[in-house]
Amino acid sequence: MSFSTLAFLGPTELIIILVLVVLIFGVGKLPDVAKQLGTSIKVFKKEMEDLSDGKSLDDGSVSDQQSEPRDVTRDGTAS
């Protein structure tokens, strides 16, 4: 969804979206959801800046080791 699409949302549509969000998350969880969303956006922007600066995304939290592919049988066991 681009910004030009958001420009066509009128007050009625925004109210409907707000009511749906309140129904889905509840009034008590809205501050937590908003905080998590803000944190996610902040981390995403930081990672995008790091990527454009040429910095590595590897901070040591993800293992660089790749496991060999395994064959899995129909009953879910690995061979």
The 8 nearest C-alpha neighbors of each residue, nearest first, counted from 0:
[[1, 4, 2, 5, 3, 6, 7, 8],
 [0, 2, 4, 3, 5, 6, 7, 8],
 [1, 3, 5, 4, 6, 0, 7, 8],
 [2, 4, 6, 5, 1, 7, 0, 8],
 [5, 3, 2, 6, 1, 7, 0, 8],
 [4, 6, 2, 7, 3, 8, 1, 0],
 [7, 5, 3, 4, 8, 2, 9, 1],
 [6, 8, 5, 4, 9, 3, 2, 12],
 [9, 7, 5, 6, 12, 13, 10, 4],
 [8, 10, 12, 11, 7, 13, 6, 14],
 [9, 11, 13, 12, 14, 8, 15, 7],
 [12, 10, 14, 13, 9, 15, 8, 16],
 [13, 11, 15, 9, 14, 10, 8, 16],
 [12, 14, 16, 10, 15, 11, 17, 9],
 [13, 15, 17, 11, 16, 12, 18, 10],
 [14, 16, 12, 18, 13, 17, 19, 11],
 [17, 15, 13, 19, 14, 18, 20, 12],
 [16, 18, 14, 20, 19, 15, 13, 21],
 [19, 17, 21, 15, 20, 16, 14, 22],
 [18, 20, 22, 16, 21, 17, 23, 15],
 [19, 21, 17, 23, 22, 18, 24, 16],
 [22, 20, 25, 18, 24, 19, 23, 26],
 [23, 21, 19, 20, 25, 24, 18, 26],
 [22, 24, 20, 21, 25, 19, 18, 26],
 [25, 23, 21, 22, 28, 20, 29, 26],
 [26, 24, 21, 22, 27, 28, 23, 29],
 [25, 27, 29, 28, 21, 24, 22, 30],
 [28, 26, 25, 29, 30, 24, 31, 21],
 [27, 29, 31, 26, 30, 25, 24, 32],
 [28, 30, 32, 31, 26, 27, 33, 24],
 [31, 29, 33, 32, 28, 34, 27, 26],
 [32, 30, 34, 28, 33, 29, 35, 27],
 [33, 31, 29, 35, 34, 30, 36, 28],
 [32, 34, 36, 30, 31, 35, 29, 37],
 [35, 33, 31, 37, 36, 32, 30, 38],
 [36, 34, 38, 32, 37, 33, 39, 31],
 [35, 37, 33, 39, 34, 38, 32, 40],
 [38, 36, 34, 40, 39, 35, 33, 41],
 [37, 39, 41, 35, 36, 40, 34, 42],
 [40, 38, 36, 42, 37, 41, 43, 35],
 [39, 41, 43, 37, 38, 42, 44, 36],
 [40, 42, 38, 44, 39, 43, 37, 45],
 [43, 41, 45, 39, 44, 40, 46, 38],
 [42, 44, 40, 46, 41, 45, 39, 47],
 [43, 45, 47, 41, 46, 42, 40, 48],
 [46, 44, 42, 48, 47, 43, 49, 41],
 [45, 47, 49, 43, 48, 44, 50, 42],
 [46, 48, 50, 44, 49, 45, 51, 43],
 [49, 47, 51, 45, 50, 46, 52, 44],
 [50, 48, 46, 52, 54, 47, 51, 45],
 [49, 51, 47, 53, 48, 52, 54, 46],
 [50, 52, 48, 53, 49, 47, 54, 46],
 [53, 51, 49, 50, 54, 48, 47, 55],
 [54, 52, 50, 51, 49, 55, 48, 56],
 [53, 55, 49, 52, 50, 56, 51, 48],
 [54, 56, 57, 53, 50, 49, 58, 52],
 [55, 57, 58, 54, 50, 46, 49, 53],
 [58, 56, 55, 59, 61, 60, 63, 54],
 [59, 57, 60, 56, 61, 55, 62, 54],
 [58, 60, 61, 57, 62, 63, 56, 55],
 [61, 59, 58, 62, 57, 63, 56, 64],
 [62, 60, 59, 63, 57, 58, 64, 56],
 [61, 63, 64, 60, 59, 65, 57, 58],
 [64, 62, 65, 61, 59, 57, 60, 66],
 [65, 63, 62, 66, 61, 67, 59, 60],
 [66, 64, 63, 67, 62, 68, 61, 69],
 [67, 65, 68, 64, 69, 63, 62, 70],
 [66, 68, 69, 65, 64, 70, 77, 78],
 [69, 67, 66, 70, 65, 71, 77, 78],
 [70, 68, 71, 67, 77, 78, 66, 72],
 [69, 71, 78, 77, 72, 68, 76, 75],
 [72, 70, 77, 76, 75, 78, 69, 73],
 [71, 73, 75, 74, 76, 77, 70, 78],
 [72, 74, 75, 71, 76, 77, 70, 78],
 [73, 75, 72, 76, 71, 77, 78, 70],
 [76, 74, 73, 72, 71, 77, 78, 70],
 [77, 75, 72, 71, 74, 78, 73, 70],
 [78, 76, 71, 70, 72, 69, 75, 74],
 [77, 70, 71, 76, 69, 72, 75, 68]]
